[in-house]
Amino acid sequence: MKRKFPRSKVKTIIKKTQPNVRLGKNADLLIFLDYMMFIKRLATEANIAAQEQKENTLTAAHVNSVLKDVLKGMRG
């Protein structure tokens, strides 16, 4: 069965950006899940912004308009 989650790629990205950090056994999975939750929420909020402006197409302007609020909301 093929994995839907690229563990080695995520670990490589983490090691390149944070070389002095040691990760626990499943920390990469949690990081990936947080990333997916962020992307889903960002897309949902951007879609709501587009609907409020009565537009059918989601644009970068919609995403940028909600980005700061979503980032603030995702801080734990």
N, C-alpha and C positions, 0 to 999 in steps of 0.2 A: 504494500500500500504506500502510495506516495504521500509525503508530508505536505501539508498546506502551509507550514511555517518554516521559513528558511533559517534554522538555528545557526548554522555556521556563518551565514552572511551577517546576521544580527550581531553575533559575537565579534566578528571582524570589525564591524563599524564601531562597536563600543570600545574595542581595544585601540583603534586608531584615534578616536576622539578623547578617550580617557585612559592613557597608557598605564597609569599608576593604580588603577582600580582593580580590585580582585572581586570577581562575581561568585555568588553562591551557585549551587547546582542548577536551580531553575530560575535564576534571576532574569535570564534572557527571555524566558517565556512571559514573565510578568511585565517586562519592559515592552515586549511586542503587544501584549494585551492592552496595556495603557495607551500605546500608540494607536491601536485600532479603535479604542473607545474615543480618543481625541478626534480622529479623522471622522468617525461617525457623527459625533456631536457637532463638529465644525460644518459638515455637509448639511446636517439637519437645520442648524441655525441659519446657514446661508440660504437654504431653500425657503425658510420662513421669511427671510428678508426679501427674497425675490418675489414671493407671493404677495407680500405687503405692498410692493411697488407695482403689482399687477403685471409682472413679466413672467414669461414661460420658460425662459432660458436662464440658467444659473451662470453668472459671469464672475471673473476675478474680483470685480468691484464688490459683489455681494459677499464673497469670502473675506475680502479685506475689511469690509465694514463690521463684521462680527468677530474677527480674529482676536482682538484684545479681550473682549468679553469672555470668549470661550477659554482663552488662556488663563484668565483670572479664575474662572470657574473650575478649571481642572487642577489648580494647585491644591495639594492636599495637606 
